[in-house]
Amino acid sequence: MSFALLLGRKREEVQKVSWEVESKMFAIKRIAEIVVYNLFTTFNFWNIIKLSTNMAMDIKSFILKKLARREEIKVSDIVEETGFSRAYINRFFQQLRAEGKIILIGKANQARYRLAEKNAVDNGRMSILSAHRILQNKTLSEDVALEDMKRETGIFLNLPKNISSILDYAFTEMLNNAIEHSKSKKIEVYLKRSESDINFKIIDWGVGIFRNIMQKKKLSNELEAIQDLIKGKQTTAPKVHTGEGIFFTSKAADVLIIHGSNKKLIFDNLLNDIFIKDARTIVGTRVFFTINLKSNRNLSSIFKAYSGNGFEFSKTKVVVKLFKIGVDYISRSQARRLISGLDKFKNIVLDFKGVDTIGQAFVDEIFRVWQRRYPNIKIEYLKANENVKFMIKHVLSEK
């Protein structure tokens, strides 16, 4: 074998070994790169977690420090100072609420946060003296709706005890009527407090209160339905309602207005009178209630005034003049409509204010025929003029 050939083979062997070494070195280097990359990535991952945790703690701490220096803040205040998105910052506010460290005052664009300290909460709520809610009438509870507005506003703060009791009763009774009778899918509620009074309005888009009474009791028109309603203790759902709610609410209010169809029934206790007015036709029912903050009206006194010796509701007042002003009451059918359903009561007071005259048949049907049927019910009358008194006394003298 020539020297040149031998030398060529040796070079091939050396080159082969060199390639193998280089290949192994490349593999080792690559493995080292992967290990370092993985180590760095793992380190970075845990760093990110640590950084995120610290950031969350920092933002929550930042919010609390801001609230310690300021009475209240909005989410937008923190968004502006940190540059983070509203959704991201809002998450920390919700966490602090869940931890009981801050409380939310107001809703929507009025929403702001305060430290969860009683004085701070009360001060924040005192500035919110009105509320508007659109409630879905599905598993809706009147007491829950009221408590939500008490918690989120200052409308009920520092009220005289008698006013607070009247509002609790009137609001829950009127809202419950809308919930259970209207068949409306939604109910709108307004509450407002001024320096002198508090009022609320409840609106539904249901069947309408007067039309509902008219249909359920097979009355001929809505005026008869209004007459039936004024009697008190009347209800279209006797299994679940006593019918006392509207009656007692009408006695507790300064003014209670019930608007249904094209009529407004107005109970005005400041004038000590009741009115019926024509109004624009609406769908559903609108109830408006107002009471002066200095009113001395008392709910327990109202209950007692219209109850017997026990605690049951037993007295009602029927205002005859309301139904058709200027029309004389002369027939037995008018009398029967007037006293329909009043056998549930122990005392009946007929107010003849504004009634010019009444017929013998009308008086006879009430004071003789009906009274003979229900001898244990006491019928009284007041504000009768000479003509009315004469006819009543004439019929009573012949009993």
C-alpha positions as CSV (number, residue, x, y, z in Angstrom):
1,M,0.0,0.0,0.0
2,S,1.4,3.3,-1.0
3,F,2.1,6.0,1.6
4,A,-0.3,8.3,-0.1
5,L,-3.2,5.9,0.1
6,L,-2.4,5.2,3.8
7,L,-2.3,8.8,4.6
8,G,-5.7,9.3,2.8
9,R,-7.3,6.7,4.9
10,K,-5.9,8.1,8.2
11,R,-7.3,11.5,7.2
12,E,-10.7,9.9,6.6
13,E,-10.7,8.3,10.1
14,V,-9.6,11.5,11.8
15,Q,-12.3,13.4,10.0
16,K,-14.9,10.8,11.0
17,V,-13.9,11.0,14.6
18,S,-13.9,14.8,14.4
19,W,-17.5,14.7,13.0
20,E,-18.6,12.4,15.8
21,V,-17.1,14.6,18.4
22,E,-18.6,17.7,16.8
23,S,-22.0,16.0,16.6
24,K,-21.8,14.9,20.3
25,M,-20.7,18.5,21.3
26,F,-23.6,20.0,19.3
27,A,-26.0,17.6,21.1
28,I,-24.6,18.4,24.5
29,K,-24.9,22.1,23.7
30,R,-28.4,21.7,22.5
31,I,-29.4,19.8,25.6
32,A,-27.8,22.5,27.7
33,E,-29.7,25.2,25.9
34,I,-33.0,23.4,26.4
35,V,-32.2,22.9,30.1
36,V,-31.3,26.6,30.6
37,Y,-34.4,27.7,28.6
38,N,-36.7,25.4,30.7
39,L,-35.1,26.7,33.9
40,F,-35.5,30.3,32.8
41,T,-39.1,29.7,31.7
42,T,-40.0,28.0,35.0
43,F,-38.3,30.8,37.0
44,N,-40.1,33.4,34.9
45,F,-43.4,31.6,35.4
46,W,-43.1,31.6,39.1
47,N,-41.9,35.2,38.9
48,I,-45.0,36.1,37.0
49,I,-47.2,34.4,39.6
50,K,-45.4,36.1,42.4
51,L,-45.6,39.4,40.5
52,S,-49.3,39.0,39.9
53,T,-49.9,38.2,43.5
54,N,-47.9,41.2,44.6
55,M,-49.7,43.4,42.1
56,A,-53.1,42.3,43.4
57,M,-52.0,43.0,46.9
58,D,-50.6,46.3,45.9
59,I,-53.8,47.4,44.0
60,K,-56.0,46.3,46.9
61,S,-53.7,48.1,49.3
62,F,-53.7,51.1,47.0
63,I,-57.5,51.2,47.1
64,L,-57.6,51.0,50.9
65,K,-55.0,53.7,51.3
66,K,-56.9,56.0,48.9
67,L,-60.1,55.4,51.0
68,A,-58.2,56.1,54.2
69,R,-57.4,59.6,52.8
70,R,-60.6,60.2,50.9
71,E,-64.2,59.7,52.0
72,E,-65.1,57.8,48.8
73,I,-63.7,56.7,45.5
74,K,-65.0,55.3,42.2
75,V,-63.5,52.5,40.1
76,S,-62.7,55.1,37.4
77,D,-60.4,56.9,39.9
78,I,-58.2,53.9,40.2
79,V,-58.3,53.1,36.5
80,E,-57.1,56.6,35.8
81,E,-54.2,56.4,38.2
82,T,-53.0,52.9,37.4
83,G,-53.7,52.7,33.7
84,F,-55.3,49.2,34.0
85,S,-58.6,48.3,32.4
86,R,-61.9,49.0,34.3
87,A,-62.8,45.3,34.3
88,Y,-59.4,44.4,35.8
89,I,-59.6,47.1,38.6
90,N,-63.3,46.3,39.3
91,R,-62.2,42.7,40.2
92,F,-60.2,44.1,43.2
93,F,-63.1,46.2,44.3
94,Q,-65.4,43.1,44.3
95,Q,-62.7,41.2,46.3
96,L,-62.6,43.9,48.9
97,R,-66.4,44.0,49.1
98,A,-66.5,40.2,49.6
99,E,-63.9,40.6,52.4
100,G,-66.1,43.1,54.1
101,K,-63.6,45.9,53.9
102,I,-65.5,48.3,51.6
103,I,-69.1,48.9,50.7
104,L,-70.8,50.0,47.6
105,I,-73.0,53.2,47.6
106,G,-75.3,53.8,44.7
107,K,-75.6,52.1,41.4
108,A,-74.5,52.5,37.7
109,N,-72.9,55.9,37.2
110,Q,-73.6,56.8,40.8
111,A,-71.7,53.9,42.2
112,R,-68.9,54.7,44.6
113,Y,-67.1,52.9,47.4
114,R,-66.4,53.7,51.1
115,L,-64.7,51.9,53.9
116,A,-67.0,49.5,55.7
117,E,-67.4,51.7,58.8
118,K,-70.9,52.6,60.0
119,N,-70.4,56.4,60.1
120,A,-68.9,56.3,56.6
121,V,-71.7,54.1,55.3
122,D,-74.4,56.3,56.8
123,N,-72.8,59.5,55.5
124,G,-72.6,58.0,52.1
125,R,-76.2,56.8,52.1
126,M,-77.5,60.1,53.3
127,S,-76.6,61.8,50.1
128,I,-78.7,59.3,48.1
129,L,-82.3,60.5,48.6
130,S,-84.0,58.9,45.6
131,A,-84.2,55.4,44.1
132,H,-85.6,54.0,40.9
133,R,-85.8,50.3,40.3
134,I,-87.3,48.2,37.5
135,L,-88.1,44.8,39.1
136,Q,-88.8,41.6,37.3
137,N,-92.0,40.1,38.6
138,K,-90.6,36.6,39.0
139,T,-90.1,35.3,42.5
140,L,-90.2,38.9,43.6
141,S,-90.6,39.7,47.3
142,E,-91.7,43.1,48.4
143,D,-89.8,43.0,51.7
144,V,-86.5,42.1,49.9
145,A,-87.0,45.0,47.4
146,L,-87.6,47.4,50.3
147,E,-84.6,46.2,52.3
148,D,-82.3,46.6,49.2
149,M,-83.4,50.3,48.9
150,K,-82.9,50.8,52.6
151,R,-79.4,49.4,52.5
152,E,-78.4,51.4,49.4
153,T,-80.0,54.8,50.1
154,G,-80.5,57.3,52.8
155,I,-84.2,57.6,52.2
156,F,-85.1,55.8,55.4
157,L,-82.3,57.0,57.7
158,N,-83.2,58.9,60.9
159,L,-86.9,58.9,60.2
160,P,-89.4,59.4,63.0
161,K,-90.6,56.0,64.2
162,N,-94.2,56.5,63.2
163,I,-93.2,57.6,59.6
164,S,-90.9,54.7,59.2
165,S,-93.6,52.2,60.3
166,I,-96.2,53.8,57.9
167,L,-93.7,53.7,55.0
168,D,-92.8,50.1,55.6
169,Y,-96.4,49.0,55.7
170,A,-97.7,51.1,52.8
171,F,-94.8,50.4,50.4
172,T,-94.9,46.6,51.0
173,E,-98.7,46.4,50.8
174,M,-98.8,48.4,47.5
175,L,-95.9,46.5,45.9
176,N,-97.4,43.2,47.0
177,N,-100.7,44.1,45.3
178,A,-98.8,44.7,42.1
179,I,-96.8,41.5,42.4
180,E,-99.8,39.2,43.1
181,H,-102.7,40.9,41.3
182,S,-101.4,42.7,38.2
183,K,-99.9,39.8,36.2
184,S,-97.4,42.3,35.0
185,K,-94.0,40.9,34.0
186,K,-92.2,44.0,35.4
187,I,-92.9,46.5,38.1
188,E,-91.3,50.0,38.3
189,V,-90.7,51.6,41.6
190,Y,-89.7,55.2,42.5
191,L,-88.9,56.4,46.0
192,K,-87.9,60.0,46.9
193,R,-87.3,62.0,50.1
194,S,-87.3,65.7,50.3
195,E,-86.9,68.1,53.2
196,S,-90.6,68.0,54.0
197,D,-91.9,64.6,52.8
198,I,-91.4,61.1,51.4
199,N,-93.2,59.7,48.4
200,F,-93.2,56.6,46.4
201,K,-94.7,55.5,43.1
202,I,-95.4,51.9,42.0
203,I,-96.2,51.2,38.3
204,D,-97.2,48.0,36.7
205,W,-98.4,47.1,33.1
206,G,-100.9,44.5,34.1
207,V,-104.7,44.1,33.9
208,G,-105.4,47.3,35.9
209,I,-106.8,47.5,39.4
210,F,-110.3,48.8,38.6
211,R,-110.8,46.5,35.5
212,N,-109.6,43.5,37.6
213,I,-112.2,44.2,40.3
214,M,-114.9,44.8,37.7
215,Q,-114.1,41.5,35.9
216,K,-113.7,39.3,39.0
217,K,-116.9,40.7,40.7
218,K,-118.9,40.9,37.5
219,L,-119.6,44.6,37.9
220,S,-121.0,46.7,35.1
221,N,-118.4,49.5,35.0
222,E,-115.2,50.8,36.7
223,L,-117.1,53.3,38.9
224,E,-118.8,50.4,40.6
225,A,-115.4,48.8,41.0
226,I,-114.1,52.0,42.6
227,Q,-117.1,51.9,44.9
228,D,-116.3,48.3,45.8
229,L,-112.7,49.2,46.5
230,I,-113.5,52.1,48.8
231,K,-115.5,49.9,51.1
232,G,-112.4,48.2,52.3
233,K,-111.7,44.6,53.1
234,Q,-112.5,43.8,49.4
235,T,-110.2,41.5,47.4
236,T,-110.2,39.6,44.2
237,A,-108.0,36.9,45.8
238,P,-109.7,36.0,49.1
239,K,-107.7,32.9,49.7
240,V,-104.4,34.8,50.0
241,H,-105.5,38.4,50.8
242,T,-107.7,40.0,53.4
243,G,-108.4,43.1,51.4
244,E,-107.2,45.4,54.1
245,G,-104.0,46.7,52.5
246,I,-105.4,49.5,50.4
247,F,-107.9,50.5,53.0
248,F,-105.3,51.0,55.8
249,T,-102.8,52.6,53.3
250,S,-105.4,55.1,52.3
251,K,-105.9,56.0,56.0
252,A,-102.1,56.3,56.7
253,A,-101.2,58.5,53.7
254,D,-101.4,62.3,53.4
255,V,-102.4,61.5,49.8
256,L,-102.9,58.2,48.1
257,I,-103.7,58.2,44.4
258,I,-104.6,55.1,42.5
259,H,-104.7,55.5,38.7
260,G,-106.2,52.7,36.6
261,S,-107.7,52.8,33.1
262,N,-109.0,56.4,32.7
263,K,-109.8,57.1,36.4
264,K,-107.9,58.4,39.4
265,L,-109.1,57.5,42.9
266,I,-107.7,60.1,45.3
267,F,-107.7,59.7,49.1
268,D,-106.7,63.1,50.5
269,N,-106.4,63.0,54.3
270,L,-105.2,66.6,54.4
271,L,-108.6,67.6,53.1
272,N,-110.3,64.6,54.8
273,D,-112.0,63.8,51.5
274,I,-112.0,61.3,48.6
275,F,-112.2,62.2,44.9
276,I,-112.6,60.5,41.6
277,K,-111.1,62.3,38.5
278,D,-111.0,61.5,34.9
279,A,-107.5,60.9,33.7
280,R,-105.6,59.8,30.6
281,T,-106.1,56.1,29.8
282,I,-103.2,53.9,30.9
283,V,-102.3,50.3,30.8
284,G,-102.0,48.7,34.2
285,T,-102.0,50.6,37.5
286,R,-100.1,53.5,39.0
287,V,-100.0,54.1,42.7
288,F,-98.7,57.3,44.3
289,F,-98.2,57.7,48.1
290,T,-96.9,60.7,50.0
291,I,-96.6,61.6,53.7
292,N,-95.1,64.6,55.5
293,L,-92.1,63.9,57.7
294,K,-93.7,65.8,60.5
295,S,-97.0,63.9,60.3
296,N,-98.3,62.7,63.7
297,R,-100.3,59.9,62.0
298,N,-99.7,56.6,63.7
299,L,-100.2,53.1,62.2
300,S,-101.3,51.4,65.4
301,S,-103.8,54.1,66.0
302,I,-105.2,53.7,62.5
303,F,-105.5,49.9,63.1
304,K,-107.3,50.5,66.4
305,A,-109.7,53.1,65.0
306,Y,-111.0,50.6,62.5
307,S,-111.1,47.5,64.6
308,G,-113.4,46.2,67.2
309,N,-112.5,45.0,70.7
310,G,-110.3,42.3,69.2
311,F,-107.6,42.9,66.6
312,E,-109.6,42.0,63.5
313,F,-110.4,44.7,61.0
314,S,-114.1,45.4,61.5
315,K,-115.0,48.9,60.5
316,T,-115.2,50.6,57.1
317,K,-116.4,54.0,55.8
318,V,-118.3,54.2,52.5
319,V,-118.4,57.7,51.0
320,V,-121.6,57.8,48.9
321,K,-121.0,61.2,47.3
322,L,-117.9,60.0,45.4
323,F,-119.6,57.8,42.9
324,K,-121.8,60.2,40.9
325,I,-121.8,63.7,42.2
326,G,-125.1,65.4,41.6
327,V,-127.0,62.2,41.1
328,D,-129.6,61.3,43.7
329,Y,-129.6,57.9,45.4
330,I,-133.1,56.6,45.0
331,S,-133.3,52.9,44.0
332,R,-132.9,49.6,45.7
333,S,-130.4,48.4,43.1
334,Q,-128.1,51.4,44.0
335,A,-128.4,50.5,47.6
336,R,-127.6,46.8,47.0
337,R,-124.5,47.7,45.0
338,L,-123.4,50.1,47.7
339,I,-123.7,47.5,50.5
340,S,-122.5,44.5,48.6
341,G,-119.8,42.7,50.5
342,L,-120.2,44.8,53.7
343,D,-121.5,41.8,55.7
344,K,-117.9,41.1,56.6
345,F,-117.8,44.1,58.9
346,K,-119.2,44.9,62.4
347,N,-119.6,48.6,61.9
348,I,-120.5,50.5,58.7
349,V,-120.4,54.3,58.5
350,L,-122.2,56.0,55.6
351,D,-121.0,59.5,54.8
352,F,-123.7,61.5,53.0
353,K,-121.6,64.7,52.5
354,G,-122.5,66.3,49.2
355,V,-125.6,64.1,48.7
356,D,-128.7,66.3,48.1
357,T,-131.4,63.7,48.6
358,I,-132.0,60.0,48.8
359,G,-135.1,57.9,47.9
360,Q,-137.2,55.9,50.3
361,A,-136.5,52.6,48.5
362,F,-132.7,53.3,48.8
363,V,-133.0,53.9,52.5
364,D,-135.4,51.0,53.1
365,E,-133.1,48.5,51.4
366,I,-130.1,49.5,53.6
367,F,-131.7,50.4,57.0
368,R,-134.5,47.9,57.1
369,V,-134.1,45.0,54.6
370,W,-130.3,44.6,54.8
371,Q,-130.2,45.5,58.5
372,R,-132.8,42.8,59.3
373,R,-130.6,40.3,57.4
374,Y,-127.6,41.3,59.5
375,P,-128.8,42.5,62.9
376,N,-125.4,42.3,64.5
377,I,-123.9,44.8,62.2
378,K,-124.2,48.4,63.3
379,I,-125.0,51.0,60.5
380,E,-124.2,54.7,61.2
381,Y,-124.5,57.8,59.1
382,L,-123.0,61.3,59.2
383,K,-122.8,64.6,57.3
384,A,-126.4,64.2,56.2
385,N,-128.4,67.3,55.3
386,E,-132.1,67.8,56.4
387,N,-133.6,66.0,53.4
388,V,-131.4,62.9,53.9
389,K,-131.9,62.8,57.7
390,F,-135.7,63.1,57.2
391,M,-135.8,60.1,54.9
392,I,-133.6,57.9,57.1
393,K,-135.7,58.8,60.2
394,H,-138.9,58.2,58.3
395,V,-137.8,54.7,57.4
396,L,-136.4,53.9,60.8
397,S,-139.7,55.0,62.5
398,E,-141.5,52.3,60.5
399,K,-139.2,49.4,61.4
